[in-house]
Amino acid sequence: MSVAIKKLEGVESINVSLEKASADVRLKPGNAITLPQLRRIIRQAGYPTKDAQIEARGVLTERDGRPALDLQNGSFLELASKPAVPDAGSLDVTGVSRVVDKEREVLTITDRGPRLHAPAQRPR
């Protein structure tokens, strides 16, 4: 499994622990790897997938009428709920991603870091 994941463009490192039944995958900034892609490789290697602990940087937005985190690499993570006070600009989030059904995965944000930069304002 680790060999297959290492072959993906954008993987910085992978640490597999059979004892803990876990894999720690670190991705390079700007990668285009998706969580479903990683889950597929893990399942093809014969291992079940569990909830995923996520640390990501993105912009809070909506996609198909649902709250989402735009990872700004062509990927989006659907959010379990709309943040009470949405931030403008990029921010770091930590959370748990759970498979809801075959086609959907939902991220529950457990911690939000500070806003990293605000979008440019248009002059009035």
N, C-alpha and C positions, 0 to 999 in steps of 0.2 A: 504494500500500500504506500509506504513512504517513498519508494522509488517512483511510482506513478504520479504522486502529488508533486515531488521535486521536479518532475519534467514539465510541469505547467509553468508557462511564462508568467512571472510576477510573484513566485514563491520565494520568500527570503530564507525560511528555514522550516523544518518540521521535526518535532520530537514526539515519538510514539512510545507510550507506556502500556505494555500489555498487562502489567500488574494493576494499574489504575483503570484500564480499559478506556484510555483517552489518547487523543492526538492534539498537540499544540501546534497549530499552523500559523506562522507569521508571514504576512504578505507585504510586498514592497508597495510604497505609495504609488498611486496611479494604476494599480493592477486592474485587470478586467475579469478576475476570477469571481465566480458566484458561489454562494453557499450550496445551492442544489448541485452544482458541478462537483464540489468537494464531497458531498454526501453520496453522489453516484459512484465515485471512485472508491470510497470506503466500503459501500455495499458490494461492489463488484469484487472486492478483495475478500468478501465473506464476513465482514463485520457489520453489526447493527449500528445505526446512528441514533444518537440521543439528542437532548437539548444542547444547543451550542452556546457557549459563553462568547459574546461578541464585544470587541472594542473597535469602534469605527469612527471615522470623521465624515461628516456630511452636512447637508442642509435640510432642515425640516420643510416638507412640502406636502402636496396631495397628489395622488396618482389614482386614476379611475375612481375618484370620489372617496378614497380612503387615505388616512394619514400615512406618510412614508418618509423615509430618510433617503435622500438622493446622495449616493456615494460619489457622485460626480466623475464616474468612470463608465457610465452607461448602465450601472446597476442601481436598483432601488431595494430597500428593505421595507416591507409593509410593517406599520406600527400597530400594536395591539390597541392603543387608544391615542386620541389626539392630545398632545401636550397642553396643559392648562394655559401656559403662556408661551406661545411659539416664539422662538428666537429668529432673528434675521441674521444671515451670514452663516459661515461654517462653525460647527461645534463638534466636540468629541463626545461620544456617548458610550456607555457600557450597558449591556443588557443580555437577555436570554432569548434566543431564537428557537421557536418550537414549530414543528411541522404540524399544520392544521389539517391538510389533506394532500393528495398527490401533487396538486398544482400550487399550493400556497404554504408559505412560511411566514410567521408573524413574530416580530421583535417586541419584547416588553422592555422598555428602557428602565434600568435600575438606578442610573446615575448620569447626569449631564454635566459636562465640563463647561468652562467659560466659553463664551463666543470668541472665536479666533479672529474674525474680521467681518465687518459689516459690508453689505453690498454698496456699490457706489450710488450716491444720491444724485438725482438729476437736478440741475439748477432750475430755480423757478423764475 
